[in-house]
Amino acid sequence: MVKNKAIILDRDGTLIEDKNYTYKIEDFELLPGVIEGLKLLRNYFLFFIVTNQSGIGRGYYTIQDFHNFNNHLLKILKKEKINILKTYFCPHLREDNCECRKPKIKFIEEIINEFNVDINNSWMIGDHPSDIQFGINAGCKTIFLITGHGDKHLDELEALGIKPTIICDNFIGATEEILKSF
């Protein structure tokens, strides 16, 4: 049976502008190149979002606020014929030591099992070291974006010994690198 390839996307700082615990629709802002990049990739990959949302655990916003905001993002993407098959989110704090917070791979295991994904030929794209470690832990290729908080965490990657497959300045650059890989 042929397995699917996936693009697993962090949300805040990767797809949308990260405004520190972004959850209000009026603060919604897609990052440049996201629509164009996803359109170029949609014929080759399934799309998923995996996001840590500790703002819920901190009491800054509710799970319903998260869903309202995320549904707004999905609606905008759907208008462009971009389908995110599923959004996985961790509402916990780092200190909670849960099984769903990146870089733990609970959600990638669910994606592999539910959607018949070949993780070795899939990509994780994110702007935090935990996104990259998440992809590495699962066995997929990784792209660290300098967008969002990426520029602040570049030194941290090296200090932690986390080596992404590729580092890119923006989403279109990431798309071009992925397309060059096959």
N, C-alpha and C positions, 0 to 999 in steps of 0.2 A: 504494500500500500504506500502510495506517495505521501510524504509528510509535507505539511505547510511550513513556510518560513514566516517569521513574525518580526515586526518592529515593535519593541516594547518602549514606551515613551514615559518619561517623567512628565509631569504636567507644568508645575510652576517653575518658571525660568527656562523651560524647554519649549513648550507650546505657547504659553502666555507669559506676559510680564509678571514677574514676582514682586508684589508690592507688600511683602511681609504679611503673611496670613491672608491672602487674597480670597475673599468669599462674596463680596458684594458685586452684583452684576454691573453696577455703574463703574466699577474699577476694572472691568474686563478689558483686556487689550492683547490681541494676538501678537506674537513676535513676528518680525519681518521674515518672509520666506517660508513660513510654516505651510500655508495653503499650497503654494507652488511645489514645495518639496514633497508633501504628502501625495499630491496629484501624480508626481513623477514615480512614486514608489507603489502606488495603490494596486497596480496590476501584478506585482511580484510578491507582496507581503500582506499578511493580516496585521491589523493595528490594534494595540492594547495600550491602555494607560495604567501605570502602577505608580501611586503617589503616597508619600507620607503626609498625613494631615494632622500634625500634633496640635494645631489650633483648636481642634475639637476637644482633645484631651485637656487642653489648657483652659477651656471654657470661653474662648474668644468667639466661637460660632458653633452652631449645632450641626448634627448630621444632615438635617433637612436643608440648612443653609448650603452645605457642601453639595448636596444633590441638585439644588436649584441652580447653583453656579455652574456645576459640571454639565448639567443638562443644557444650559445655555451654550456652552462650548460645543457640545455634541451636535446641537441644532445648527449652529453656524457651519460646522464641518460637513454635516449632512447636506446642507444647501449646495455645497461644492462637490457633492458626490464622494465624500470621504467618510468611510464608515469605521468608527472605532467599535470593535466587536464587544469589548467589555472594559469597564473601569474598575480597578481594584484599588482600595484605599485603606490605609492604616490610620485609625483615629488616636492611637496611643502615643504616649510620651516615650522617649528613649529609655527613661528609667523604669518603665513598666516591663521591659524585657519580654515583650510579646513575641509571637512567632510570625507576625505579619509585617513587621517594620523592616524596610530595606536597611541593611543588606541581606537579611534572611530571605530565603528563596521560596517561602510558602506559596506566594502568588505565581511565581514562574512555574512551579510544579503543577499548580492548577491549570495554568495556560497550556502546558505540555500535554497534560492528560485530557483536558476537555476539548481541545482544538487540534489534537494530533500534530503538534509543532515539533519540528526538527530544530532544537535549540542551538545546535552547533552551527547552523546556517542562518541564525537569527541575530538581531542586533538590539542592544539596549542603548538608548540615547538619554543623557541626563547632564545636569550641571552641578552635581554634588559628588564628592568622593563615594558616598554610600550608594549612589546610582551605579557607579562603575564597579564597585565591589560586588554589588548585587548581580550584575551581569557576569562578572568573572566567576563568582560562586556558582552560578547556574551553568556556566560553560558556553555562553554566547559571546559574540564580538561586542565591543563597546565603543561608544563615541562620547567623549567628554566635550560639552559645549562651553564656550567662554561666556555665553549669554547668561542671563539670570545672575546667580551667585558664582558662576564658574570662574570668573577672573579673580574673585576673592579666595577661591579654594585651590588654585593651581599649585601653589607651593605645598599645600597640605597633601595633595596627591603624591608628590615626590617624597615628602617626609614620612608618609604612611607606607610607601613602597607599592602604591597602587598604580598599575600601568595600563591605561586604556589602550585599546587597539589603535584609536585615532583621536587626536584633539582637533577640534574645529572652532572657528570664530563664530559660526552662525549655522542656522538650520539648512540653508541651501548648500553650504559647504559640506555638511554632513551627508546630505542627499547625494551630492556628486561623488563623494567617496564611496558610499554604499553601491551606487550604480557602477563604479569602476571595478568593484570587487568581483563582478561576475560577467 
